[in-house]
């Protein structure tokens, strides 16, 4: 018995889950049953009331949703509610035609009340009201919502490639993780599915409005024929009885349909913000006191015209003036609070200078103009600080050490939209950005142009345009990569961190790497530092690796290689070359991925012999040879990039340090690898040659 209660609870849980799965099929079967089986008036009253309550719930949910995907089930709900109304129309038509001769309540109290109370029992008024509701639903709300859904679906599908590229750009820049990127891609796909579904679902509502009109005509004609021919009623009595019942039936179906149509219009016409529709209207409609004053003046003038309802007009004039005065007072108070917060602090007598006044230079710093302060102010929902944290985290995971903290301060001497990044007190990057605009970067294959402020991407120098938020969708459709100002700064910082990583690796960072490895391999660390190399030599080796974009994450392999040279005299460059061989598989993986055949740049045999002679003579190159080598390397690099291949030059192991030092001074993106660094299971294919025409 002790295990019976938990088992029963588990069974209840399973049954509850299965019940949720059965709701949809059961609902469809009930709707189909209502079309076939006759229903008593009381059940019909309950279903009509449920239909009205359901329509109100759908409208309220659409009003309180902050974005369309918050009510992603709306297209399916629209289909179910439409089927429910049609099935109720069929059931009510059956009972009206079969039992209508018995009196007004023969088809249920709900139909009777809608036919008597709402239109006062006057079938002419009822017909007019019903036709007006049908016209409003069919010609205004449904048509407008359908058009918005159609245009939204088309623009959403056109913008999908640009949005996917923006997500990939954020992921590559380290601004978001894999999980966030996967979630954002799913949201983009869901938005496209939602607008596409809404485009089709809006046709249900239009068809429902037409069906309601046809059903009412059928009810009136069928009621007149049945009343006069089967129940021996006079034409006038049959008309009064069946027309009122048909009008009540039509109204009780059209009012929920009108509510559902309004909900569809609200859902597709809203703009994505952090507010629901009511908050948007209040916060944007009642925000400017001058608008309220002008509206009050116009209403007041109309209220003074003889023959107008003066009291009503003047009452609204007073209400508008009161609201304008309240908003003006609120804005004055906000301005006063800002002034008090920014008031200068009282000056006190300056104390004597001390060592506390000595400010050490920040390893990494950023100074911003006053218009960019909002980007780094969390109170103003600035996103840049969070982006910088993500950049530092991604750098640490990929490169192998934690970069210094970026110290940010404002600089009133800068132009308002300018920032610059410093490394050990020296400027390494500067750009001008616009916080209220978006940067549309031309990746080289755009299909159109956008209007804005032309500039260059500060990280990679690509052609770009600062555009307004309204142009964002068009730019993505044309193939631009569109990012916000915070992303531009974070990408620029990430690029500079990669470029100047050797200078960021100081003695303290090296010691922390050694300590971290010592926690796992204490004996290995003790055998290498300081027996084989000193901490200073280890720092130089790691900086040499970083200078050629080699990750130092595999510290175990680096120390294992250094341990082999215990007792031998070797400088940092020789040790770096040996470590590169040990890390060859990781280096190859970075530039070529899992490809078995590596497409690389090679050296002509005769040029290789000349360089070997120069290396044996001390490593000095003749000026003419140096210039020719630089030019041909530039052409080979351009040819390699045009084919979409990695910019990798593979040479003999002994030539690699010489060529890497010489060529990378001008060709920063060129990667020089030795043949000894290529794993045995990879094959080389020369796709560009240096020195072929020499």
C-alpha positions as CSV (number, residue, x, y, z in Angstrom):
1,X,0.0,0.0,0.0
2,X,2.9,2.3,0.6
3,X,3.8,2.3,-3.1
4,X,0.2,2.6,-4.3
5,X,-0.1,6.4,-3.8
6,X,3.0,7.4,-5.8
7,X,2.0,5.0,-8.5
8,X,-1.5,6.5,-8.6
9,X,0.0,10.0,-8.8
10,X,2.3,8.9,-11.7
11,X,-0.7,7.3,-13.4
12,X,-2.6,10.6,-13.0
13,X,0.3,12.5,-14.5
14,X,0.4,10.2,-17.5
15,X,-3.3,10.5,-17.9
16,X,-3.1,14.3,-17.7
17,X,-0.4,14.3,-20.4
18,X,-2.5,12.1,-22.7
19,X,-5.6,14.3,-22.0
20,X,-3.7,17.3,-23.4
21,X,-2.8,15.3,-26.5
22,X,-6.5,14.3,-27.0
23,X,-7.9,17.9,-26.7
24,X,-7.4,18.7,-30.4
25,X,-8.9,15.5,-31.9
26,X,-11.8,15.5,-29.4
27,X,-12.6,19.1,-30.2
28,X,-12.7,18.4,-34.0
29,X,-14.9,15.3,-33.4
30,X,-17.3,17.5,-31.3
31,X,-17.5,20.1,-34.0
32,X,-18.2,17.5,-36.7
33,X,-20.8,15.9,-34.4
34,X,-22.6,19.2,-34.0
35,X,-23.0,19.4,-37.8
36,X,-24.7,16.0,-37.9
37,X,-26.5,15.4,-34.6
38,X,-29.5,17.5,-33.5
39,X,-28.9,19.5,-30.3
40,X,-31.4,20.5,-27.7
41,X,-31.9,24.2,-27.1
42,X,-30.2,24.2,-23.7
43,X,-27.0,22.7,-25.1
44,X,-27.1,25.2,-28.0
45,X,-27.4,28.0,-25.5
46,X,-24.3,26.7,-23.7
47,X,-22.3,26.4,-26.9
48,X,-23.2,29.9,-28.1
49,X,-22.2,31.3,-24.7
50,X,-18.9,29.4,-24.8
51,X,-18.3,30.7,-28.3
52,X,-18.7,34.3,-27.1
53,X,-16.5,33.8,-24.1
54,X,-13.8,32.1,-26.3
55,X,-13.8,35.0,-28.7
56,X,-13.3,37.5,-25.9
57,X,-10.5,35.4,-24.5
58,X,-8.7,35.4,-27.9
59,X,-9.1,39.1,-28.2
60,X,-7.6,39.8,-24.7
61,X,-4.7,37.4,-25.3
62,X,-3.9,39.2,-28.5
63,X,-4.1,42.5,-26.8
64,X,-1.7,41.5,-24.0
65,X,0.8,39.7,-26.2
66,X,4.0,41.8,-26.6
67,X,5.0,40.2,-29.9
68,X,3.3,38.0,-32.4
69,X,5.1,34.8,-31.4
70,X,3.7,35.1,-27.9
71,X,0.4,33.9,-29.5
72,X,1.9,31.6,-32.1
73,X,-1.1,29.3,-31.8
74,X,-3.4,32.0,-33.2
75,X,-3.7,30.6,-36.8
76,X,-4.8,27.2,-35.4
77,X,-7.1,28.9,-32.9
78,X,-8.6,30.9,-35.7
79,X,-9.3,27.7,-37.7
80,X,-11.0,26.0,-34.7
81,X,-13.1,29.0,-33.8
82,X,-14.2,29.4,-37.4
83,X,-15.2,25.7,-37.5
84,X,-17.0,26.0,-34.2
85,X,-19.1,29.0,-35.5
86,X,-20.0,27.2,-38.7
87,X,-21.0,24.0,-36.8
88,X,-23.1,26.1,-34.5
89,X,-24.7,27.8,-37.5
90,X,-25.6,24.3,-38.9
91,X,-27.0,23.2,-35.6
92,X,-29.0,26.4,-35.0
93,X,-30.3,26.3,-38.6
94,X,-31.6,22.8,-38.1
95,X,-33.4,23.6,-34.9
96,X,-34.8,27.0,-36.2
97,X,-36.3,25.4,-39.2
98,X,-37.6,22.4,-37.3
99,X,-38.9,24.0,-34.2
100,X,-39.2,27.7,-35.1
101,X,-43.1,27.5,-35.5
102,X,-43.4,26.9,-31.7
103,X,-42.2,30.3,-30.7
104,X,-39.2,32.6,-30.3
105,X,-37.5,30.4,-27.6
106,X,-37.8,27.2,-29.6
107,X,-34.2,27.6,-30.8
108,X,-32.8,28.6,-27.3
109,X,-32.8,31.7,-25.1
110,X,-29.6,33.1,-26.6
111,X,-31.0,33.3,-30.1
112,X,-34.2,34.7,-28.8
113,X,-32.5,37.4,-26.7
114,X,-30.3,38.5,-29.6
115,X,-33.3,38.7,-31.9
116,X,-35.6,40.5,-29.3
117,X,-33.4,42.6,-27.0
118,X,-30.6,43.8,-29.3
119,X,-32.8,44.9,-32.1
120,X,-36.1,45.4,-30.1
121,X,-37.9,42.7,-31.9
122,X,-37.9,44.7,-35.2
123,X,-36.7,42.4,-38.0
124,X,-36.0,45.4,-40.3
125,X,-33.7,46.9,-37.8
126,X,-32.2,43.5,-37.2
127,X,-31.5,43.1,-40.9
128,X,-29.7,46.5,-41.1
129,X,-27.6,45.8,-38.0
130,X,-26.6,42.4,-39.3
131,X,-25.7,43.7,-42.7
132,X,-23.6,46.5,-41.1
133,X,-21.7,44.0,-38.9
134,X,-21.1,41.8,-42.0
135,X,-19.8,44.8,-44.0
136,X,-17.5,45.9,-41.1
137,X,-16.2,42.4,-40.6
138,X,-15.8,41.5,-44.3
139,X,-14.8,44.8,-46.0
140,X,-12.8,46.6,-43.2
141,X,-11.3,44.4,-40.5
142,X,-10.8,41.1,-42.3
143,X,-9.6,42.7,-45.5
144,X,-7.1,44.9,-43.8
145,X,-5.8,42.1,-41.5
146,X,-5.5,39.8,-44.5
147,X,-3.5,42.4,-46.5
148,X,-1.2,43.1,-43.5
149,X,-0.6,39.3,-43.0
150,X,0.1,38.9,-46.8
151,X,2.7,41.7,-46.9
152,X,4.2,40.7,-43.6
153,X,4.6,37.1,-44.8
154,X,6.3,38.3,-48.0
155,X,8.7,40.7,-46.3
156,X,9.5,38.1,-43.6
157,X,10.5,35.5,-46.2
158,X,12.5,38.0,-48.1
159,X,14.3,39.1,-44.9
160,X,15.2,35.6,-43.7
161,X,18.6,35.3,-45.4
162,X,19.7,38.7,-44.0
163,X,18.5,37.8,-40.5
164,X,20.3,34.5,-40.7
165,X,23.5,36.3,-41.8
166,X,23.2,38.7,-38.9
167,X,22.9,35.8,-36.4
168,X,26.0,34.2,-38.0
169,X,27.9,37.5,-37.7
170,X,27.0,37.8,-34.0
171,X,28.0,34.2,-33.4
172,X,31.4,34.6,-35.2
173,X,32.1,37.8,-33.3
174,X,31.5,36.0,-30.0
175,X,28.5,38.2,-29.1
176,X,26.2,35.2,-28.6
177,X,26.8,31.5,-28.0
178,X,25.7,28.4,-29.9
179,X,22.5,28.0,-27.8
180,X,21.5,31.7,-28.3
181,X,22.2,31.4,-32.1
182,X,20.1,28.3,-32.3
183,X,17.3,29.9,-30.4
184,X,17.3,33.1,-32.6
185,X,17.4,31.0,-35.8
186,X,14.3,29.1,-34.5
187,X,12.6,32.4,-33.7
188,X,13.2,33.6,-37.3
189,X,11.8,30.4,-38.7
190,X,8.8,30.6,-36.4
191,X,8.1,34.2,-37.4
192,X,8.1,33.2,-41.1
193,X,5.8,30.2,-40.3
194,X,3.5,32.4,-38.2
195,X,3.0,35.2,-40.9
196,X,2.6,32.5,-43.6
197,X,0.0,30.8,-41.5
198,X,-1.8,34.1,-40.7
199,X,-1.9,34.9,-44.4
200,X,-3.8,31.7,-45.0
201,X,-5.9,31.8,-41.8
202,X,-7.2,35.3,-42.7
203,X,-9.0,33.6,-45.6
204,X,-11.0,31.6,-43.0
205,X,-12.4,34.7,-41.5
206,X,-13.4,36.2,-44.9
207,X,-15.1,32.9,-45.8
208,X,-16.9,32.8,-42.5
209,X,-18.3,36.3,-43.0
210,X,-19.6,35.3,-46.5
211,X,-21.0,32.0,-45.1
212,X,-22.9,33.9,-42.3
213,X,-24.6,36.1,-44.9
214,X,-25.6,33.1,-47.0
215,X,-26.8,31.1,-44.0
216,X,-29.0,34.0,-42.9
217,X,-30.6,34.3,-46.4
218,X,-31.1,30.5,-46.4
219,X,-32.7,30.6,-42.9
220,X,-35.1,33.4,-43.9
221,X,-36.2,31.8,-47.2
222,X,-36.3,28.3,-45.7
223,X,-38.3,29.5,-42.7
224,X,-40.9,31.3,-44.9
225,X,-41.4,28.2,-47.0
226,X,-41.6,25.8,-44.0
227,X,-43.9,28.1,-42.0
228,X,-46.4,28.8,-44.8
229,X,-46.4,25.4,-46.5
230,X,-45.8,22.9,-43.7
231,X,-47.3,24.6,-40.6
232,X,-50.1,26.6,-42.3
233,X,-48.8,29.9,-41.0
234,X,-49.7,33.2,-42.7
235,X,-46.9,34.9,-44.6
236,X,-46.7,37.7,-42.1
237,X,-46.6,35.4,-39.0
238,X,-44.0,33.2,-40.7
239,X,-41.9,36.3,-41.6
240,X,-42.0,37.7,-38.1
241,X,-41.1,34.4,-36.5
242,X,-38.5,33.0,-38.8
243,X,-36.9,36.4,-39.7
244,X,-36.3,37.3,-36.1
245,X,-34.9,33.8,-35.3
246,X,-32.6,34.1,-38.4
247,X,-31.5,37.6,-37.3
248,X,-30.8,36.4,-33.8
249,X,-28.9,33.4,-35.1
250,X,-26.9,35.6,-37.4
251,X,-26.1,38.2,-34.7
252,X,-25.1,35.6,-32.2
253,X,-22.5,34.2,-34.7
254,X,-21.4,37.5,-36.3
255,X,-20.5,39.3,-33.0
256,X,-17.9,36.6,-32.0
257,X,-16.7,36.6,-35.6
258,X,-16.2,40.3,-35.4
259,X,-14.3,40.0,-32.1
260,X,-12.0,37.2,-33.6
261,X,-11.4,39.3,-36.7
262,X,-10.4,42.3,-34.5
263,X,-8.0,40.0,-32.6
264,X,-6.4,38.9,-35.9
265,X,-6.0,42.5,-37.0
266,X,-4.4,43.4,-33.6
267,X,-2.0,40.5,-33.8
268,X,-0.7,41.1,-37.3
269,X,-0.7,44.9,-37.2
270,X,1.3,45.3,-34.0
271,X,5.0,46.3,-33.9
272,X,7.5,44.2,-31.9
273,X,8.2,46.0,-28.6
274,X,8.4,45.2,-24.9
275,X,4.9,46.5,-24.4
276,X,1.4,45.2,-25.2
277,X,-1.0,47.1,-27.5
278,X,-2.6,49.0,-24.6
279,X,0.7,50.2,-23.2
280,X,1.9,51.2,-26.7
281,X,-1.2,53.3,-27.3
282,X,-1.1,55.0,-23.9
283,X,2.6,55.6,-23.9
284,X,2.7,57.0,-27.5
285,X,-0.7,58.6,-27.9
286,X,-0.8,60.5,-24.6
287,X,2.8,61.7,-24.5
288,X,2.9,65.2,-26.0
289,X,1.1,68.0,-24.1
290,X,1.1,70.2,-27.2
291,X,-1.0,67.7,-29.1
292,X,-3.5,67.7,-26.2
293,X,-3.7,71.5,-26.1
294,X,-4.2,71.8,-29.9
295,X,-6.9,69.1,-29.8
296,X,-8.6,70.9,-26.9
297,X,-8.6,74.2,-28.8
298,X,-10.3,72.6,-31.8
299,X,-12.9,70.8,-29.7
300,X,-13.5,74.0,-27.7
301,X,-14.1,76.0,-30.9
302,X,-16.6,73.5,-32.1
303,X,-18.3,73.5,-28.7
304,X,-18.9,77.3,-29.0
305,X,-20.7,76.9,-32.4
306,X,-24.4,77.6,-31.9
307,X,-26.5,74.4,-32.2
308,X,-23.7,72.1,-31.2
309,X,-23.9,70.0,-28.0
310,X,-21.9,72.7,-26.1
311,X,-21.7,70.9,-22.8
312,X,-20.2,67.7,-24.2
313,X,-17.7,69.5,-26.4
314,X,-16.6,71.8,-23.5
315,X,-16.4,68.9,-21.1
316,X,-13.9,67.1,-23.4
317,X,-12.0,70.4,-23.8
318,X,-11.5,70.6,-20.1
319,X,-10.4,67.0,-19.9
320,X,-7.8,67.5,-22.6
321,X,-6.5,70.7,-21.0
322,X,-6.2,68.9,-17.6
323,X,-4.3,66.0,-19.2
324,X,-2.0,68.4,-21.0
325,X,-1.3,70.3,-17.7
326,X,-0.5,67.0,-15.9
327,X,1.9,65.8,-18.6
328,X,3.6,69.2,-18.7
329,X,4.1,69.1,-14.9
330,X,5.5,65.6,-15.1
331,X,8.0,66.5,-17.8
332,X,9.1,69.5,-15.7
333,X,9.7,67.3,-12.7
334,X,11.7,64.8,-14.8
335,X,13.9,67.6,-16.1
336,X,14.4,68.9,-12.6
337,X,15.5,65.5,-11.3
338,X,18.0,65.2,-14.2
339,X,19.4,68.7,-13.4
340,X,19.8,67.8,-9.7
341,X,21.5,64.6,-10.5
342,X,24.0,66.3,-12.8
343,X,24.6,69.3,-10.5
344,X,28.3,69.8,-9.8
345,X,29.6,68.5,-6.5
346,X,30.7,71.2,-4.0
347,X,34.4,71.9,-4.2
348,X,36.4,71.2,-1.1
349,X,40.0,72.1,-0.3
350,X,42.3,69.9,-2.2
351,X,44.4,67.5,-0.1
352,X,48.1,67.0,-0.5
353,X,49.3,64.8,-3.3
354,X,49.9,61.1,-2.5
355,X,50.8,57.8,-4.2
356,X,47.0,57.3,-4.5
357,X,47.1,60.0,-7.2
358,X,49.4,58.0,-9.4
359,X,47.3,56.2,-12.0
360,X,48.9,53.3,-13.8
361,X,48.2,52.9,-17.5
362,X,45.4,50.5,-18.3
363,X,46.4,47.6,-20.5
364,X,43.2,47.9,-22.4
365,X,41.1,51.0,-22.4
366,X,38.2,52.6,-24.4
367,X,37.2,56.3,-24.4
368,X,33.8,57.3,-25.9
369,X,32.2,60.6,-26.9
370,X,29.2,61.9,-24.9
371,X,26.6,60.5,-27.3
372,X,27.9,57.0,-26.8
373,X,27.6,57.0,-23.1
374,X,24.2,55.4,-23.4
375,X,25.8,52.3,-24.9
376,X,27.9,51.6,-21.8
377,X,25.3,52.8,-19.2
378,X,23.4,49.8,-17.9
379,X,20.8,52.2,-16.4
380,X,20.0,53.3,-19.9
381,X,19.9,49.6,-21.1
382,X,23.3,49.9,-22.8
383,X,24.3,46.6,-24.3
384,X,28.0,47.2,-24.9
385,X,29.3,46.1,-21.5
386,X,27.6,42.7,-22.0
387,X,28.9,42.4,-25.5
388,X,32.5,43.1,-24.3
389,X,32.2,40.4,-21.6
390,X,31.1,38.0,-24.3
391,X,34.0,39.0,-26.5
392,X,36.5,38.4,-23.6
393,X,35.0,35.1,-22.8
394,X,35.1,33.9,-26.5
395,X,38.7,35.1,-26.8
396,X,39.7,33.2,-23.7
397,X,38.1,30.0,-25.0
398,X,39.6,30.2,-28.4
399,X,43.1,31.8,-27.9
400,X,43.9,30.3,-24.5
401,X,44.3,33.1,-22.0
402,X,42.1,35.7,-20.4
403,X,42.6,39.2,-21.8
404,X,42.7,42.2,-19.4
405,X,39.6,44.0,-18.4
406,X,38.6,46.9,-20.7
407,X,38.4,50.1,-18.7
408,X,35.8,52.5,-20.3
409,X,35.6,56.2,-19.6
410,X,34.0,59.2,-21.3
411,X,36.1,61.9,-23.1
412,X,34.4,65.2,-23.7
413,X,37.3,66.3,-26.0
414,X,36.2,63.6,-28.5
415,X,33.5,64.3,-31.1
416,X,30.1,63.1,-29.8
417,X,29.9,59.9,-31.8
418,X,33.6,58.9,-31.7
419,X,35.4,56.2,-29.7
420,X,38.9,54.9,-29.6
421,X,40.6,51.8,-28.1
422,X,43.9,52.0,-26.4
423,X,46.5,49.4,-25.7
424,X,49.0,50.2,-22.9
425,X,48.1,53.9,-23.3
426,X,48.5,54.0,-27.1
427,X,45.6,54.2,-29.6
428,X,45.2,51.1,-31.7
429,X,41.7,51.7,-33.1
430,X,39.2,54.6,-33.7
431,X,35.8,54.9,-35.3
432,X,32.7,57.0,-35.5
433,X,29.3,55.3,-34.8
434,X,25.7,56.3,-34.4
435,X,23.8,54.7,-31.4
436,X,20.4,55.3,-33.0
437,X,21.2,53.8,-36.3
438,X,22.2,50.4,-37.8
439,X,25.3,49.6,-39.8
440,X,24.6,47.9,-43.1
441,X,27.8,46.1,-44.1
442,X,28.3,45.2,-47.8
443,X,29.8,41.7,-47.9
444,X,30.4,42.1,-51.7
445,X,27.2,40.6,-53.1
446,X,24.4,43.1,-52.5
447,X,21.5,43.5,-54.9
448,X,20.5,47.1,-54.2
449,X,21.5,50.2,-52.4
450,X,20.3,51.9,-49.2
451,X,20.3,55.5,-48.2
452,X,22.4,56.6,-45.2
453,X,25.8,57.8,-44.1
454,X,28.5,56.0,-46.0
455,X,31.5,54.7,-44.0
456,X,33.7,51.6,-43.6
457,X,33.4,48.8,-41.1
458,X,36.0,49.6,-38.5
459,X,37.1,46.0,-38.0
460,X,37.7,44.8,-41.5
461,X,37.4,47.9,-43.7
462,X,34.4,46.8,-45.7
463,X,32.1,49.3,-47.4
464,X,29.2,50.1,-45.1
465,X,26.3,52.5,-44.6
466,X,24.7,53.8,-41.4
467,X,21.0,53.5,-41.9
468,X,17.8,54.3,-39.9
469,X,15.9,51.5,-38.3
470,X,13.1,51.8,-40.9
471,X,15.6,50.8,-43.6
472,X,16.8,47.7,-41.8
473,X,14.5,45.2,-43.4
474,X,15.2,46.6,-46.9
475,X,19.0,46.3,-46.3
476,X,18.7,42.7,-45.2
477,X,16.6,41.9,-48.3
478,X,19.3,43.5,-50.5
479,X,22.0,41.2,-48.9
480,X,23.6,43.6,-46.4
481,X,24.7,42.4,-43.0
482,X,22.9,44.7,-40.6
483,X,24.2,45.1,-37.0
484,X,23.6,47.6,-34.3
485,X,26.2,50.1,-32.9
486,X,27.1,47.9,-29.9
487,X,27.9,45.0,-32.2
488,X,30.1,47.2,-34.3
489,X,32.2,48.2,-31.3
490,X,32.4,44.7,-29.9
491,X,33.4,43.3,-33.3
492,X,36.1,46.0,-33.6
493,X,37.4,45.2,-30.1
494,X,37.4,41.4,-30.9
495,X,39.5,42.1,-34.0
496,X,42.0,44.2,-32.1
497,X,42.3,41.6,-29.4
498,X,43.2,38.9,-32.0
499,X,45.7,41.2,-33.7
500,X,47.5,42.4,-30.6
501,X,47.2,39.2,-28.5
502,X,51.0,38.9,-28.1
503,X,51.2,42.3,-26.4
504,X,48.3,41.4,-24.1
505,X,50.1,38.3,-22.8
506,X,52.1,39.7,-19.9
507,X,54.2,38.0,-17.2
508,X,51.1,37.8,-14.9
509,X,49.0,36.0,-17.5
510,X,51.9,33.5,-18.2
511,X,52.2,32.8,-14.5
512,X,48.5,32.2,-14.3
513,X,48.7,29.7,-17.2
514,X,51.5,27.9,-15.5
515,X,49.6,27.8,-12.2
516,X,46.5,26.4,-13.9
517,X,48.5,23.7,-15.6
518,X,50.3,22.9,-12.3
519,X,47.0,22.0,-10.7
520,X,46.7,19.1,-13.2
521,X,50.3,18.2,-14.0
522,X,52.5,19.6,-11.2
523,X,55.5,17.3,-12.1
524,X,55.5,18.4,-15.8
525,X,55.5,22.1,-14.8
526,X,58.4,21.6,-12.3
527,X,60.4,19.8,-15.0
528,X,60.0,22.7,-17.5
529,X,59.9,25.9,-15.4
530,X,62.6,26.9,-14.6
531,X,64.7,23.8,-15.4
532,X,64.3,24.0,-19.2
533,X,63.2,27.6,-19.8
534,X,62.6,30.6,-17.6
535,X,59.3,32.3,-17.3
536,X,60.6,35.1,-19.5
537,X,61.6,32.7,-22.3
538,X,58.3,30.9,-22.0
539,X,56.5,34.3,-22.4
540,X,58.5,35.0,-25.5
541,X,57.6,31.5,-27.0
542,X,53.9,32.0,-26.3
543,X,54.0,35.5,-27.8
544,X,55.7,34.1,-30.9
545,X,52.9,31.6,-31.3
546,X,50.2,34.2,-30.8
547,X,51.9,36.5,-33.3
548,X,51.1,34.0,-36.0
549,X,47.6,33.3,-34.8
550,X,48.4,29.9,-33.1
551,X,46.2,29.1,-30.1
552,X,48.1,28.4,-26.8
553,X,45.2,26.4,-25.3
554,X,47.1,23.1,-25.5
555,X,49.6,24.1,-22.8
556,X,50.3,20.4,-22.0
557,X,51.7,19.7,-25.5
558,X,53.7,23.0,-25.3
559,X,55.3,21.9,-22.0
560,X,55.8,18.3,-23.2
561,X,57.8,19.7,-26.2
562,X,59.8,22.0,-24.0
563,X,60.6,19.2,-21.6
564,X,62.5,17.3,-24.4
565,X,65.1,20.1,-24.5
566,X,66.2,19.8,-20.9
567,X,69.9,20.6,-20.7
568,X,70.1,21.8,-24.3
569,X,70.9,25.4,-25.4
570,X,68.1,26.6,-27.6
571,X,66.7,30.1,-28.1
572,X,63.0,31.1,-28.1
573,X,62.7,31.0,-31.9
574,X,64.1,27.4,-32.2
575,X,61.8,26.3,-29.4
576,X,58.8,28.0,-31.1
577,X,59.6,26.1,-34.3
578,X,59.6,22.8,-32.5
579,X,56.4,23.6,-30.7
580,X,54.7,24.5,-34.0
581,X,55.5,21.0,-35.3
582,X,54.0,19.5,-32.2
583,X,50.9,21.6,-32.6
584,X,50.8,21.0,-36.4
585,X,47.6,19.0,-36.4
586,X,45.7,21.8,-34.5
587,X,47.2,24.5,-36.8
588,X,46.1,22.5,-39.9
589,X,42.7,21.9,-38.4
590,X,42.2,25.7,-37.8
591,X,42.9,26.6,-41.4
592,X,41.7,23.6,-43.4
593,X,39.1,21.9,-41.1
594,X,38.6,18.2,-41.9
595,X,39.8,18.4,-45.6
596,X,42.1,15.6,-46.6
597,X,43.5,17.5,-49.6
598,X,45.0,20.9,-48.6
599,X,45.0,23.7,-51.3
600,X,48.0,25.9,-50.5
601,X,50.4,28.4,-51.9
602,X,53.8,27.0,-52.8
603,X,57.3,28.3,-53.7
604,X,59.0,27.7,-57.1
605,X,62.0,25.3,-56.8
606,X,64.5,27.8,-58.2
607,X,63.3,30.6,-55.8
608,X,63.5,28.1,-52.9
609,X,67.1,27.4,-53.8
610,X,67.9,31.1,-53.9
611,X,66.3,31.6,-50.5
612,X,68.2,28.7,-49.0
613,X,71.4,30.3,-50.2
614,X,70.4,33.6,-48.6
615,X,69.5,31.8,-45.4
616,X,72.9,30.2,-45.3
617,X,74.6,33.6,-45.9
618,X,73.0,35.1,-42.8
619,X,69.4,35.6,-43.9
620,X,69.7,38.9,-45.8
621,X,67.8,39.3,-49.0
622,X,68.8,41.4,-52.0
623,X,66.6,44.5,-52.4
624,X,65.4,43.4,-55.9
625,X,64.7,39.9,-54.7
626,X,62.8,41.1,-51.7
627,X,60.6,43.4,-53.7
628,X,59.9,40.7,-56.3
629,X,59.1,38.2,-53.6
630,X,56.7,40.6,-51.9
631,X,54.8,41.4,-55.1
632,X,54.5,37.8,-56.2
633,X,53.3,36.8,-52.7
634,X,50.7,39.5,-52.9
635,X,49.4,38.2,-56.2
636,X,49.4,34.6,-55.0
637,X,47.5,35.6,-51.9
638,X,44.9,37.4,-54.0
639,X,44.6,34.4,-56.3
640,X,44.1,32.1,-53.3
641,X,41.4,34.3,-51.8
642,X,39.6,34.6,-55.1
643,X,39.3,30.7,-55.2
644,X,38.0,30.8,-51.7
645,X,41.0,28.8,-50.3
646,X,42.8,29.5,-47.0
647,X,45.7,32.1,-47.3
648,X,48.4,29.5,-46.4
649,X,51.9,29.3,-47.8
650,X,53.7,26.0,-47.2
651,X,57.6,26.0,-47.3
652,X,60.5,24.0,-46.1
653,X,60.9,23.9,-42.3
654,X,64.2,25.8,-42.3
655,X,62.7,28.6,-44.5
656,X,59.5,29.2,-42.5
657,X,60.8,31.6,-39.9
658,X,62.6,33.8,-42.5
659,X,59.5,34.0,-44.8
660,X,57.0,34.4,-42.0
661,X,59.0,37.3,-40.5
662,X,59.5,39.0,-43.9
663,X,56.2,38.5,-45.7
664,X,53.8,39.0,-42.7
665,X,55.1,42.6,-42.2
666,X,53.1,43.6,-45.3
667,X,50.7,40.7,-45.8
668,X,49.2,40.4,-42.3
669,X,46.6,37.8,-43.4
670,X,49.2,35.4,-44.9
671,X,49.8,32.2,-42.9
672,X,53.2,30.6,-43.4
673,X,53.5,26.9,-42.4
674,X,56.3,24.4,-42.8
675,X,56.0,21.0,-44.4
676,X,56.9,19.4,-41.1
677,X,53.7,20.9,-39.5
678,X,51.4,19.1,-41.9
679,X,50.1,15.8,-40.6
680,X,50.9,12.6,-42.5
681,X,47.3,11.9,-43.3
682,X,46.9,15.1,-45.2
683,X,48.0,15.7,-48.8
684,X,49.1,19.0,-50.4
685,X,48.0,20.5,-53.6
686,X,49.6,23.7,-54.9
687,X,46.9,26.1,-56.2
688,X,49.1,29.2,-56.4
689,X,52.8,29.5,-56.9
690,X,55.3,32.2,-55.9
691,X,58.3,32.7,-58.2
692,X,56.9,30.9,-61.2
693,X,57.6,33.8,-63.7
694,X,60.9,34.9,-62.0
